[in-house]
Amino acid sequence: MSTTAKTVIVCPHCSNQLQLDSRLTFASGPKSSAPNGGSGDVGELLASINEDVLESAAAKFVRETRERLEQYGDRIRMSDKQMDWLRKIATGANRKDEW
């Protein structure tokens, strides 16, 4: 379903009128109550990660994500980029180099 709204804005400096067309598109079907597959996926990924062997930025991200998961549970929200990074960390990326 799509709806179009027209709005007229008047510039306060020069009094010119500007007409804006905005289109809103609504997805049909049920909404997912658990974004990113729910907290189960996030919890499983976090459980498989040893924070002690990670670089500092990755360790900080994992620590903060664990705190957010504890605080929000199933309502946790993560972007696709965050989920991708968490998956990469869980599969062995971002580990400290041992000299």
NORGI-V778980 format. One record per backbone hydrogen bond with DSSP energy under -0.5 kcal/mol. CO is the residue of the C=O (numbers start at 1). NH is the residue of the N-H. If there is no record, write none. Layout:
# NORGI-V778980
co=<CO | CO>
nh=<NH | NH>
This chain:
# NORGI-V778980
co=<1 | 3 | 5 | 7 | 7 | 9 | 9 | 11 | 16 | 18 | 18 | 20 | 20 | 22 | 24 | 25 | 34 | 35 | 38 | 39 | 40 | 41 | 42 | 43 | 44 | 45 | 46 | 49 | 50 | 51 | 53 | 55 | 56 | 57 | 58 | 59 | 60 | 61 | 62 | 63 | 64 | 65 | 66 | 67 | 68 | 69 | 72 | 73 | 79 | 80 | 81 | 82 | 83 | 84 | 85 | 86 | 87 | 88 | 89 | 94 | 97>
nh=<26 | 24 | 22 | 9 | 20 | 11 | 18 | 15 | 11 | 9 | 20 | 7 | 22 | 5 | 3 | 27 | 37 | 38 | 42 | 43 | 44 | 45 | 46 | 47 | 48 | 48 | 49 | 51 | 53 | 54 | 96 | 59 | 60 | 61 | 62 | 63 | 64 | 65 | 66 | 67 | 68 | 69 | 70 | 71 | 72 | 73 | 75 | 76 | 83 | 84 | 85 | 86 | 87 | 88 | 89 | 90 | 91 | 93 | 92 | 55 | 99>
